[in-house]
Structure formats: C-alpha cells, structure tokens
Amino acid sequence: MAEYMKLDSELSLDNVTMRVHRFVEKRMFTRALPTAADQPPQYIAEGKDVYQVEVSLKGGEVLLEPGALQFHHGQIESSVISHEGKGFFSRAIASAGTGESAHATKFSGSGTVWCEPSRQHFVLGMMESENDAMLLDDRAFYACSAGIKLSTHRHSTVSGVLSGNGLMQPKLTGRGVFAVECPVPEYEIKIIELDGSDELVVDGDFMLMYSASLQVSIGPLVSGLRNAMRSGEGFVYRLSGKGSVFLMPTAKVG
C-alpha cells in the first residue's frame, strides 16, 4: 500500500472485496471569505480528504455506476447491463425518479478495479441472504457485487408523491457487498434498530438507507394544513416493524 493512502474500510463476500482508501496527505484548496465592499478579498487554505474505492475480484463480478471507473488490471472483462428488465421508457421514468442511471458497467474475472477518486464519502455494506433488501437515498448507489440487483421501489401513498424525497427510491436486493456515496463520514452515521415495538419518525433528507422489510408511510408530521405550516416541518417518514435505519444527523451542517 502506498504511504500516502490509508485503508478506511473493507468488506468481502463471494470472491468480491471492496475497500475504501483515504489519501492521508490532504489536498489543499482556497476559499474566499466575505469582506466589506471596499476591502480586498481574503482567502484561506483548507484541507479536504480524497477517497477512492478499490474492488478486488477473484472470479467474481461487480457493478459500477456509469463513469466510476479509473482503471483496472488483471484478467477482467467489462460489459454494460440494464438494472431492470423493462422497456426503454419504463427504465427512463425509473431513472428520473431515483436519480440513478438505468444501466451499470459490469466487470468480471480476476484482478483489481479502481474507481475515480472523490471528495464524497463512501460507506460499505453487506447483505448475506438472497432475500435481504435495502432502500437507498436518491443517487446514493455507487457499486455492488453482481449477486445484488438494483431496482426501483415505488411508494404507493399520495403523500409520498408530494414529499420532497420522491415517490421512487433505489432498492438493493440479494447477497453481496455494496458501496454507497454519503455526504458525511461513516463515523457520523447513526444506526437505529427497530424491533417491531416502536416507530421512527424522521425527515427523509437525513436518511442514507433503511431495511426494505420496514413498513413506511410518508406524510405531514401533524394533521391539518394550518398545523403543518405552523410546525415548520414538511413531509416525514414513519417507519415501523423490524429493521435498521441509517441516519445522517449532520448531513445539512455546512
């Protein structure tokens, strides 16, 4: 491993290993500070971490979102696949609703696939059963092993249509490892475990992903239009049942 890179996280299953690396030497960039109209601009230099996803294949397969590849080496073949076996217009509608591409690039064989470095954070996850499923935040999907299928989940409630979080969400189903993009580092994520006896109410903008086994309804925090306006809250998610919810409490902290 190069000295300027540090391994942040790693998960492996079924001949596919995903790793997230962080560049230890921070790249510096300048930011202008607001000043009075008659004063010259002031600039400060700040550090910003850079992250990179590596996928090691030993006879396995991985799917990447389009454009994520930087390079690969080894005995690896690539092809383009459609996430859902539907017609062009159905895929286009689902893609527009979730923000995800209707296609992915599949890499198969033995070797290493390196994705483009990014200032976005990455969170690795694992699903060990073919029946496991997770619902993701819009545009969060980045990569998954080929045992996982990416599809579109459609919320059926009228309130869901009106919510700012969208009627449709990306859904991962199957066995394997996956990577999602996240606006906050992994250590800032709060995981809420629901055991079937209580309910979680949350602003959907702060959810990274949650178990598809949970029952979900989307609507106003309080009943009545006037009360909803007074509360200052928009539409919220109400989750119940058994499963996990991954929250990003600091997602909107600038």
C-alpha positions as CSV (number, residue, x, y, z in Angstrom):
1,M,0.0,0.0,0.0
2,A,1.3,3.4,-0.9
3,E,2.3,5.6,2.1
4,Y,0.0,8.4,1.1
5,M,-3.1,6.2,1.2
6,K,-4.8,4.7,4.2
7,L,-7.3,1.9,4.3
8,D,-10.5,3.2,5.9
9,S,-12.8,0.2,5.5
10,E,-13.0,-3.2,3.9
11,L,-15.7,-5.9,3.3
12,S,-15.5,-9.2,1.4
13,L,-18.1,-11.8,0.3
14,D,-18.3,-14.3,-2.6
15,N,-15.0,-13.5,-4.3
16,V,-15.5,-9.8,-4.2
17,T,-13.7,-7.5,-1.8
18,M,-14.4,-3.8,-1.6
19,R,-12.1,-1.3,0.1
20,V,-12.3,2.5,0.7
21,H,-9.0,4.3,0.8
22,R,-8.3,7.8,2.1
23,F,-5.5,10.0,0.8
24,V,-3.6,10.8,4.0
25,E,-1.9,13.9,2.7
26,K,-4.8,16.3,2.3
27,R,-5.1,18.3,-0.8
28,M,-5.4,22.0,-0.1
29,F,-7.9,24.4,-1.7
30,T,-8.6,28.0,-1.1
31,R,-11.9,29.6,0.0
32,A,-12.8,33.3,-0.3
33,L,-14.1,34.9,2.9
34,P,-16.8,37.6,2.7
35,T,-15.5,41.1,3.2
36,A,-16.8,44.6,3.0
37,A,-17.4,46.1,-0.4
38,D,-14.4,48.5,-0.1
39,Q,-12.0,45.8,1.2
40,P,-9.9,43.4,-0.9
41,P,-11.0,39.7,-0.8
42,Q,-9.4,37.4,1.8
43,Y,-8.6,33.8,1.2
44,I,-7.8,30.8,3.5
45,A,-6.4,27.4,2.7
46,E,-8.3,24.3,3.9
47,G,-7.6,20.6,3.8
48,K,-10.0,18.2,2.1
49,D,-9.8,14.4,2.2
50,V,-10.0,12.5,-1.0
51,Y,-11.4,8.9,-1.1
52,Q,-11.1,6.1,-3.6
53,V,-12.9,2.7,-3.9
54,E,-11.0,-0.4,-4.8
55,V,-12.6,-3.7,-5.8
56,S,-10.7,-6.9,-5.8
57,L,-12.1,-9.8,-7.9
58,K,-11.2,-13.4,-7.6
59,G,-13.5,-14.9,-10.2
60,G,-16.3,-12.5,-9.1
61,E,-18.3,-9.8,-10.7
62,V,-19.0,-6.2,-9.7
63,L,-21.4,-3.5,-11.0
64,L,-20.3,0.2,-11.0
65,E,-22.4,3.2,-11.7
66,P,-21.5,4.6,-15.2
67,G,-18.4,6.7,-15.3
68,A,-17.0,5.5,-12.0
69,L,-14.0,3.5,-13.4
70,Q,-10.5,4.9,-13.3
71,F,-8.6,1.8,-14.3
72,H,-8.5,-2.0,-13.9
73,H,-5.7,-4.6,-14.2
74,G,-5.7,-8.4,-14.3
75,Q,-7.9,-10.7,-16.4
76,I,-11.1,-8.7,-16.4
77,E,-13.9,-8.3,-18.9
78,S,-16.4,-5.5,-19.0
79,S,-20.0,-5.1,-20.3
80,V,-23.0,-2.8,-19.9
81,I,-26.2,-4.2,-18.3
82,S,-29.7,-2.8,-17.6
83,H,-30.7,-2.7,-14.0
84,E,-34.3,-3.6,-14.7
85,G,-35.7,-5.9,-17.4
86,K,-38.1,-3.3,-18.7
87,G,-38.6,-1.2,-21.8
88,F,-36.7,1.9,-22.6
89,F,-39.5,4.3,-21.4
90,S,-40.0,2.4,-18.1
91,R,-36.3,2.5,-17.4
92,A,-36.2,6.2,-18.2
93,I,-39.0,7.0,-15.8
94,A,-37.5,5.0,-13.0
95,S,-34.1,6.6,-13.6
96,A,-35.6,10.1,-13.5
97,G,-37.5,9.3,-10.3
98,T,-34.5,7.9,-8.4
99,G,-31.6,9.9,-9.9
100,E,-29.8,6.6,-10.7
101,S,-28.7,5.5,-14.1
102,A,-30.8,2.8,-15.8
103,H,-27.5,1.0,-16.6
104,A,-24.4,-0.2,-14.9
105,T,-20.9,-1.4,-16.1
106,K,-20.2,-4.9,-15.1
107,F,-16.6,-6.1,-14.5
108,S,-16.0,-9.9,-14.4
109,G,-12.9,-12.0,-13.8
110,S,-9.8,-11.8,-11.6
111,G,-7.9,-8.6,-10.9
112,T,-8.4,-5.2,-9.3
113,V,-10.8,-2.4,-10.3
114,W,-10.0,1.2,-9.2
115,C,-12.7,3.8,-9.2
116,E,-12.2,7.5,-9.7
117,P,-11.0,9.5,-6.5
118,S,-13.8,11.6,-5.0
119,R,-14.3,14.1,-2.2
120,Q,-17.6,12.2,-1.4
121,H,-17.5,9.8,1.5
122,F,-18.3,6.1,0.8
123,V,-20.0,3.6,3.1
124,L,-19.6,-0.1,2.6
125,G,-22.4,-2.6,3.4
126,M,-23.0,-6.3,3.2
127,M,-26.2,-8.4,2.7
128,E,-25.7,-12.1,3.5
129,S,-29.0,-13.5,2.3
130,E,-30.6,-13.5,-1.2
131,N,-33.7,-12.2,0.4
132,D,-32.1,-9.2,2.1
133,A,-33.0,-5.7,0.7
134,M,-32.2,-2.1,1.4
135,L,-33.8,1.1,0.2
136,L,-31.3,3.9,-0.6
137,D,-31.3,7.7,-0.7
138,D,-31.6,9.1,-4.2
139,R,-28.3,9.0,-6.1
140,A,-26.6,7.1,-3.3
141,F,-25.8,3.9,-5.2
142,Y,-22.1,3.6,-6.3
143,A,-21.2,-0.1,-6.6
144,C,-22.3,-3.7,-5.7
145,S,-21.3,-7.2,-6.4
146,A,-23.3,-8.9,-9.1
147,G,-25.3,-11.0,-6.6
148,I,-27.2,-7.8,-5.8
149,K,-29.9,-6.4,-8.0
150,L,-30.6,-2.7,-8.2
151,S,-34.2,-1.9,-8.9
152,T,-36.8,0.9,-8.2
153,H,-39.1,0.9,-5.2
154,R,-42.3,2.9,-5.6
155,H,-44.1,4.4,-2.6
156,S,-47.8,4.0,-3.0
157,T,-49.1,6.7,-0.7
158,V,-50.4,10.0,-2.1
159,S,-48.3,11.9,0.5
160,G,-45.3,10.0,-0.9
161,V,-45.9,11.6,-4.3
162,L,-45.9,15.1,-2.7
163,S,-42.8,14.6,-0.5
164,G,-39.5,16.2,-1.4
165,N,-37.8,12.8,-1.0
166,G,-39.5,11.4,-4.1
167,L,-42.1,8.7,-5.0
168,M,-39.3,6.3,-6.1
169,Q,-36.2,5.1,-4.3
170,P,-33.3,2.8,-5.4
171,K,-33.6,-0.7,-3.9
172,L,-30.8,-3.2,-3.5
173,T,-31.9,-6.9,-3.2
174,G,-29.7,-10.0,-2.9
175,R,-26.5,-11.3,-1.5
176,G,-23.2,-9.4,-1.7
177,V,-21.2,-6.3,-0.8
178,F,-22.1,-2.8,-1.9
179,A,-20.9,0.8,-1.7
180,V,-23.0,3.9,-1.4
181,E,-22.0,7.6,-1.6
182,C,-22.6,9.6,1.5
183,P,-22.3,13.4,2.3
184,V,-20.9,12.6,5.8
185,P,-18.1,10.3,7.1
186,E,-19.1,6.8,8.2
187,Y,-18.4,7.6,11.9
188,E,-21.1,10.3,11.9
189,I,-23.8,7.9,10.8
190,K,-26.3,6.9,13.5
191,I,-27.9,3.4,13.1
192,I,-31.4,3.0,14.6
193,E,-32.5,-0.6,15.2
194,L,-36.3,-1.1,15.2
195,D,-37.6,-4.3,17.0
196,G,-41.2,-4.1,15.9
197,S,-42.4,-2.4,19.1
198,D,-41.9,1.3,18.3
199,E,-41.9,3.8,15.4
200,L,-39.3,6.1,14.0
201,V,-40.3,9.5,12.5
202,V,-37.6,11.2,10.5
203,D,-37.1,13.9,7.9
204,G,-36.2,11.8,4.8
205,D,-33.3,14.1,3.9
206,F,-31.4,12.7,6.8
207,M,-31.7,9.0,5.8
208,L,-29.0,7.3,3.9
209,M,-30.7,3.9,3.7
210,Y,-33.0,1.6,5.6
211,S,-34.2,-2.0,5.6
212,A,-36.8,-2.8,2.9
213,S,-38.6,-5.0,5.5
214,L,-39.8,-1.9,7.4
215,Q,-43.3,-0.6,6.9
216,V,-43.1,3.0,5.6
217,S,-45.6,5.8,5.3
218,I,-44.8,9.3,4.1
219,G,-46.9,12.3,5.1
220,P,-47.1,15.5,7.2
221,L,-45.8,15.5,10.8
222,V,-49.2,16.8,12.1
223,S,-52.7,16.7,10.7
224,G,-54.3,19.7,9.1
225,L,-52.7,22.2,6.7
226,R,-52.6,25.0,9.2
227,N,-51.0,22.9,11.8
228,A,-48.5,21.5,9.3
229,M,-47.5,25.1,8.3
230,R,-47.1,26.1,12.0
231,S,-44.9,23.1,12.8
232,G,-42.3,24.2,10.3
233,E,-41.8,20.6,9.2
234,G,-42.5,19.2,5.7
235,F,-43.3,15.6,5.0
236,V,-41.7,13.0,7.2
237,Y,-41.1,9.2,7.0
238,R,-42.8,7.0,9.6
239,L,-41.0,3.6,9.8
240,S,-42.2,0.6,11.9
241,G,-41.5,-3.1,12.0
242,K,-38.2,-4.8,12.3
243,G,-35.1,-3.5,10.6
244,S,-32.3,-0.9,10.5
245,V,-32.3,2.7,9.6
246,F,-29.0,4.6,8.8
247,L,-29.3,8.3,9.6
248,M,-27.0,11.2,8.8
249,P,-27.7,13.8,11.6
250,T,-25.0,16.2,10.3
251,A,-26.0,16.0,6.6
252,K,-27.1,19.6,6.4
253,V,-24.4,21.2,8.7
254,G,-22.4,23.5,6.4
